[in-house]
Amino acid sequence: MKQLVKVILILALVLAPVAGWCAETAGETVPVEAAKKDHSVSPKPRVITHIGGLPITNSMAVSWIVALGLILFAQLATRNIQQVPSGLQNFWEWLVESLHNFLEGIIGPQLVKRTFWFFATIFIFILFANWCGLIPGIGTIGYGHQTPEGFEIDRALFRGVNADLNMTFAMSLIFFACWTFWAIQSNGPIGFLKHLFAPKGNTTGALKVLLVVVFFAVGFLEIFSILFRPISLSFRLYGNIFAGENMLEAMSHLVPHLEWLIPVPFYFMELLVGVIQALVFMLLTAVFTMLIMPHDDHDHAHEEAHH
């Protein structure tokens, strides 16, 4: 459990420069006035400061707050580990053990031993980042100006972590790096290429020649599919969270003087969406990893699972 604390810290530190670089190359934020006319959330984050030339956006600040909160919580839960857990330790052990058993039933015990640290961390981080984005004040605290319709925020100090495409893309790139390492480590460089291009099945003669050509072409398609995975993972998570923020923003301006009441049911729905999206991201990365593992590891893992 304490290893997860270190991984959360490392993940937050790695995400920062990657997301900052993505935000810097994405260009300046669209004018706030244009985004406020239709009461929608800007798709781009705001740069609030720079550290050594690295732009620090409002979504990066929230990601550090979430990571720090998780680290402090985990430290408090595990500082005095008892044989019979209670309180924070009980909740933390329940969360980690539930994730471990859930993943073990899907990808097998052998693969879980090697990759659980990543999948558990990414689930916990995404889940609490999603929920943190629903806290009142996220997106509404910052610098602004007075208008006839009320006070308008020009420069929000905080923004939902996963409502920023730079952050979701950074997480996807980290998974892609881990996936590549695991694939080459398990199969070897030659075995990895065989997994992509070698013909499957036992055939001879002209049929084998045909299968070689077919699977060689399929291998190139598989490469494009693999390279597209970070994009699909990042857009899936970003699209759902960003759409939820826009929906809450629209509901809060739907009926004057009832902006405090109408969004309430949608907040509960977004709590559920936050869990689902964290689970989907974790499951997709786990399945992508399982598919690249050697078949012998799959068979051995499933045999142990059945026993």
Protein Blocks (a to p, Z undefined) as FASTA:
>chain_A
ZZmmmmmmmmmmmmmmmmmmmmmmnopcddfklmmmnopacfbdcdfbdeehiacdfklm
mmmmmmmmmmmmmmmmmmmccfbdghjllmmmmmmmmmmmmmmmmnojklmmmmmmmmmm
mmmmmmmmmmmmmpghihpaccddddfkbccdfbdfbdcfklpmklmmmmmmmmmmmmmm
mmmmmnommlmmmmmmmcgdjdehjllmmmmmmmmmmmmmmmmmmmmmmmmmmmmmmmmm
mmmmmmmmmmmmmpghilmmmmmmmmmmmmmmmmmmmmmmmmmmmmmmmmmpcfklmmmm
mmmmmZZ
